[in-house]
Amino acid sequence: MDDLPVFPHMPLPDGDTPKSVASRIIDALDRNRVEGVFALANSWPLDVDPEYARILDDWLAAGHHIGNHTHTHPLLNETSAEDFNHDISVADDLLAPWISKAPLRAFRHPLELWGNTKEKLVAVNAHLDRLAYRSAGVTSWFYEWEWDRASRHLLQTGRTEEAEHLKAEFVDYAAAQVAHDAKTCRAVFGHEVIGIGLIHPVAFFTEVADAFFARLFAEGVAFVPLSEALDDPAYLRAGTIVTDAFQVHQIKIAAADGRALDAVPSTHKALIERVFELGTPLRPSRRGMLVQNMRARVT
């Protein structure tokens, strides 16, 4: 889970709050017996309202863990290494009461951007080493923030049946994405890789969480501690490649090795494009160029 307690730049539906969304996700994890989930957290909400600390407290009380996802969610491609490292340190300080209780010190770069220059990559990695963080790469993400926008747009325009159907489409797509990512990991690393999946605390996920987990379990997916996944040698190259690309771990590695692999299963490319289009009216303009790059990588 990234961006607990508040997903940046993502308005919530009427009646929802960051706490209500987080609570429903905690309940879904409990119902589906998914334990020890790391939430890579931003600390800026604690500056806005100390009450957000209760979300982090609730997360730990439910048996889950907190890691560092920077203070303000800066994008390393757009930020100096000095400023980025300062942001990491601020989060390290503010989140210390929760991070200190985790079984490992986990960090994730916002948008998994490792650095678009060698100087940035080296400086940030050195800072993470000084703070004893392990970089938790991602092999599977599901664009659920785009599905959230698409769903809210459909509901706002009165297309309730289509919004309901979108939930089933997401579950089918998620299962296909996990299988696709397992296949690309085998192709890149030459062995079965323990995948690291990513979800954000968006309202849409609370509507599909039970069906999502049920489908993954039916497909044979099992959840293991993050530390076990990070012991896989496939993750030794996390944060080691200069790139400006928004891509999952294995696709980054493949690209650096001169191999172009599809980011999503071919069976679902058209669906993902439709979801992106549906969410366009609600997408923040400041990330327009990044989204264009992301969509190019998808297709």
C-alpha positions as CSV (number, residue, x, y, z in Angstrom):
1,M,0.0,0.0,0.0
2,D,1.4,3.4,-1.0
3,D,0.5,6.9,0.2
4,L,-1.3,6.1,3.5
5,P,-2.9,8.1,5.1
6,V,-3.9,10.3,2.1
7,F,-3.4,9.5,-1.5
8,P,-1.9,12.7,-3.1
9,H,-4.0,14.7,-5.6
10,M,-7.0,12.3,-5.4
11,P,-10.3,13.8,-4.2
12,L,-12.6,11.4,-2.3
13,P,-16.3,10.8,-3.1
14,D,-18.8,12.7,-1.1
15,G,-19.1,11.3,2.4
16,D,-15.7,9.6,2.4
17,T,-12.7,10.6,4.4
18,P,-9.1,9.3,4.5
19,K,-9.9,7.6,7.7
20,S,-13.1,5.9,6.4
21,V,-11.3,4.6,3.3
22,A,-8.4,3.3,5.4
23,S,-10.8,1.7,7.8
24,R,-12.6,-0.1,5.0
25,I,-9.3,-1.3,3.6
26,I,-8.2,-2.6,7.0
27,D,-11.5,-4.4,7.4
28,A,-11.1,-6.0,4.0
29,L,-7.6,-7.2,4.8
30,D,-8.8,-8.7,8.0
31,R,-11.8,-10.4,6.3
32,N,-9.5,-11.9,3.8
33,R,-6.8,-12.8,6.3
34,V,-4.1,-10.8,4.6
35,E,-1.6,-9.9,7.3
36,G,1.5,-7.8,7.8
37,V,0.9,-5.4,4.9
38,F,3.4,-2.6,4.5
39,A,1.9,0.9,4.0
40,L,4.6,3.1,2.5
41,A,3.5,6.4,4.0
42,N,3.8,10.1,3.3
43,S,4.2,12.2,6.4
44,W,3.0,15.6,5.1
45,P,-0.6,14.9,6.4
46,L,0.8,14.9,9.9
47,D,1.7,18.6,9.4
48,V,-1.8,19.4,8.1
49,D,-3.7,17.6,10.8
50,P,-2.2,15.5,13.6
51,E,-5.4,13.5,13.6
52,Y,-4.1,11.7,10.6
53,A,-1.8,9.9,13.0
54,R,-4.8,7.9,14.1
55,I,-4.9,6.2,10.7
56,L,-1.3,5.1,11.1
57,D,-2.1,3.9,14.6
58,D,-5.1,1.9,13.3
59,W,-2.9,0.4,10.6
60,L,-0.4,-0.9,13.2
61,A,-3.1,-2.0,15.6
62,A,-4.5,-4.2,12.8
63,G,-1.2,-6.0,12.5
64,H,0.3,-4.1,9.6
65,H,3.4,-2.1,9.1
66,I,4.6,1.4,8.1
67,G,7.5,2.3,5.8
68,N,8.8,5.6,4.3
69,H,7.5,7.0,1.1
70,T,8.9,10.5,1.6
71,H,7.3,13.5,3.3
72,T,5.6,15.3,0.4
73,H,5.7,12.7,-2.4
74,P,8.2,14.6,-4.6
75,L,9.0,13.1,-8.0
76,L,12.8,12.5,-8.2
77,N,12.8,13.3,-11.9
78,E,11.6,16.8,-11.1
79,T,13.6,17.3,-7.8
80,S,17.2,17.7,-6.9
81,A,18.9,14.9,-4.9
82,E,19.5,17.3,-2.0
83,D,15.8,18.3,-1.7
84,F,14.7,14.7,-2.2
85,N,17.0,13.4,0.5
86,H,15.8,16.1,2.8
87,D,12.2,15.0,2.2
88,I,13.2,11.4,3.0
89,S,14.7,12.5,6.3
90,V,11.7,14.6,7.3
91,A,9.5,11.5,6.8
92,D,12.0,9.4,8.6
93,D,11.7,11.7,11.6
94,L,7.9,12.2,11.6
95,L,7.1,8.6,10.9
96,A,9.7,7.2,13.4
97,P,7.1,6.1,16.0
98,W,5.5,3.8,13.4
99,I,8.5,2.8,11.3
100,S,10.4,1.7,14.4
101,K,7.8,-1.0,15.0
102,A,8.2,-2.6,11.6
103,P,10.2,-5.8,11.0
104,L,12.3,-4.0,8.4
105,R,12.9,-0.4,7.3
106,A,11.2,-0.2,3.9
107,F,11.3,2.7,1.5
108,R,9.6,3.2,-1.9
109,H,10.4,6.0,-4.4
110,P,7.2,8.0,-5.4
111,L,6.0,6.6,-8.7
112,E,9.0,4.2,-8.5
113,L,11.2,6.9,-10.1
114,W,14.7,5.9,-9.2
115,G,16.5,9.0,-10.7
116,N,16.8,10.3,-14.2
117,T,20.5,11.1,-13.7
118,K,23.4,9.1,-12.3
119,E,24.2,11.8,-9.8
120,K,20.7,11.7,-8.4
121,L,20.5,7.9,-8.2
122,V,23.9,7.6,-6.4
123,A,23.2,10.4,-4.0
124,V,19.7,9.1,-3.1
125,N,20.9,5.5,-2.7
126,A,23.7,6.6,-0.4
127,H,21.2,8.5,1.7
128,L,18.9,5.5,1.9
129,D,21.9,3.3,2.9
130,R,22.8,5.8,5.7
131,L,19.2,5.5,7.0
132,A,19.3,1.7,6.7
133,Y,16.3,1.5,4.3
134,R,15.6,-1.3,1.9
135,S,14.1,-0.3,-1.4
136,A,10.8,-2.1,-1.9
137,G,10.3,-2.4,-5.7
138,V,7.0,-3.2,-7.3
139,T,6.4,-6.0,-9.8
140,S,2.6,-5.6,-10.0
141,W,0.4,-2.5,-9.9
142,F,-3.1,-2.2,-11.2
143,Y,-3.7,1.5,-12.1
144,E,-6.4,1.5,-9.5
145,W,-6.1,5.3,-9.2
146,E,-7.2,5.5,-12.8
147,W,-10.0,3.0,-12.2
148,D,-11.1,5.2,-9.3
149,R,-11.2,8.3,-11.5
150,A,-13.1,6.4,-14.2
151,S,-15.6,5.1,-11.6
152,R,-16.2,8.5,-10.1
153,H,-16.7,10.0,-13.6
154,L,-19.3,7.4,-14.5
155,L,-21.2,8.0,-11.3
156,Q,-21.1,11.7,-11.7
157,T,-22.5,11.4,-15.2
158,G,-25.3,9.1,-14.2
159,R,-23.8,5.9,-15.8
160,T,-24.4,3.8,-12.7
161,E,-24.7,0.4,-14.5
162,E,-21.5,1.0,-16.3
163,A,-19.8,2.0,-13.0
164,E,-21.0,-1.3,-11.5
165,H,-19.7,-3.3,-14.4
166,L,-16.3,-1.6,-14.1
167,K,-15.8,-3.4,-10.7
168,A,-16.1,-6.8,-12.3
169,E,-13.8,-5.7,-15.2
170,F,-11.2,-4.6,-12.6
171,V,-11.2,-7.9,-10.9
172,D,-10.7,-9.8,-14.2
173,Y,-8.0,-7.4,-15.2
174,A,-6.2,-7.7,-11.9
175,A,-6.0,-11.5,-12.1
176,A,-4.6,-11.2,-15.7
177,Q,-2.1,-8.6,-14.6
178,V,-0.7,-10.7,-11.8
179,A,-0.3,-13.7,-14.2
180,H,1.3,-11.4,-16.8
181,D,3.7,-9.9,-14.3
182,A,4.8,-13.4,-13.0
183,K,5.5,-14.3,-16.7
184,T,7.6,-11.2,-17.3
185,C,9.5,-11.7,-14.1
186,R,10.4,-15.2,-15.2
187,A,11.5,-13.9,-18.6
188,V,13.7,-11.2,-17.1
189,F,15.2,-13.0,-14.1
190,G,15.1,-16.6,-15.2
191,H,13.2,-18.0,-12.1
192,E,9.9,-17.7,-10.3
193,V,9.9,-14.4,-8.5
194,I,8.1,-13.5,-5.3
195,G,6.1,-10.5,-6.6
196,I,5.5,-7.3,-4.7
197,G,2.1,-5.9,-5.5
198,L,0.9,-2.3,-4.9
199,I,-2.4,-0.8,-4.2
200,H,-3.3,2.8,-3.1
201,P,-5.9,3.8,-0.6
202,V,-8.5,5.0,-3.1
203,A,-12.3,4.6,-2.5
204,F,-12.7,2.4,-5.6
205,F,-10.5,-0.3,-4.1
206,T,-12.7,-0.5,-1.0
207,E,-15.6,-1.5,-3.4
208,V,-13.7,-4.3,-5.0
209,A,-11.3,-5.5,-2.3
210,D,-13.2,-8.7,-1.4
211,A,-13.7,-9.8,-5.0
212,F,-10.1,-8.8,-5.7
213,F,-8.7,-11.1,-3.0
214,A,-11.2,-13.9,-3.7
215,R,-10.1,-14.0,-7.3
216,L,-6.4,-13.9,-6.5
217,F,-6.8,-16.7,-4.0
218,A,-8.7,-18.7,-6.6
219,E,-5.8,-18.2,-9.0
220,G,-3.4,-19.7,-6.5
221,V,-1.9,-16.4,-5.1
222,A,-0.5,-16.6,-1.6
223,F,0.7,-13.6,0.5
224,V,4.1,-13.7,2.2
225,P,6.0,-11.1,4.3
226,L,7.7,-8.3,2.4
227,S,11.1,-9.3,3.9
228,E,10.7,-12.8,2.2
229,A,10.0,-11.2,-1.1
230,L,13.0,-8.8,-0.8
231,D,15.3,-11.7,-0.2
232,D,14.7,-12.7,-3.8
233,P,17.9,-11.8,-5.8
234,A,15.6,-10.3,-8.4
235,Y,15.3,-7.2,-6.2
236,L,19.1,-6.6,-5.9
237,R,18.8,-4.3,-9.0
238,A,16.1,-2.1,-7.4
239,G,17.1,1.5,-7.6
240,T,20.2,0.8,-9.6
241,I,19.1,2.1,-13.1
242,V,19.1,5.6,-14.4
243,T,15.7,6.1,-16.0
244,D,12.9,8.6,-16.3
245,A,10.3,5.9,-16.9
246,F,7.2,5.1,-14.7
247,Q,7.4,1.3,-14.9
248,V,7.3,-1.7,-12.6
249,H,10.5,-3.3,-11.5
250,Q,11.0,-6.0,-14.1
251,I,10.0,-3.8,-17.1
252,K,12.6,-1.3,-16.0
253,I,15.3,-4.0,-15.8
254,A,14.3,-5.4,-19.1
255,A,14.4,-2.0,-20.8
256,A,17.9,-1.3,-19.4
257,D,19.0,-4.7,-20.8
258,G,17.6,-3.7,-24.2
259,R,14.4,-5.7,-24.1
260,A,11.0,-4.2,-24.6
261,L,8.2,-6.0,-22.7
262,D,4.5,-5.2,-22.5
263,A,3.5,-3.6,-19.2
264,V,0.0,-5.0,-19.3
265,P,-1.5,-8.3,-20.8
266,S,-2.4,-7.9,-24.5
267,T,-5.9,-9.1,-23.7
268,H,-6.5,-6.1,-21.5
269,K,-4.7,-3.2,-23.3
270,A,-7.9,-1.9,-24.9
271,L,-9.7,-2.0,-21.5
272,I,-6.9,-0.1,-19.8
273,E,-7.0,2.6,-22.5
274,R,-10.7,2.9,-22.0
275,V,-10.3,3.3,-18.3
276,F,-7.7,6.0,-18.9
277,E,-10.0,7.8,-21.2
278,L,-12.9,7.7,-18.8
279,G,-10.8,9.2,-16.0
280,T,-9.4,12.0,-18.1
281,P,-11.9,14.7,-16.9
282,L,-10.8,14.1,-13.3
283,R,-7.1,13.9,-13.8
284,P,-4.9,16.6,-12.4
285,S,-3.3,18.6,-15.2
286,R,0.1,18.9,-13.5
287,R,0.7,15.2,-14.1
288,G,-0.4,15.3,-17.7
289,M,3.0,14.7,-19.2
290,L,3.7,11.9,-16.8
291,V,0.4,10.3,-17.7
292,Q,1.1,10.5,-21.4
293,N,4.4,8.8,-20.7
294,M,2.7,6.1,-18.7
295,R,0.1,5.5,-21.3
296,A,2.8,5.2,-23.9
297,R,4.5,2.5,-21.8
298,V,1.2,0.7,-21.4
299,T,0.6,0.5,-25.1
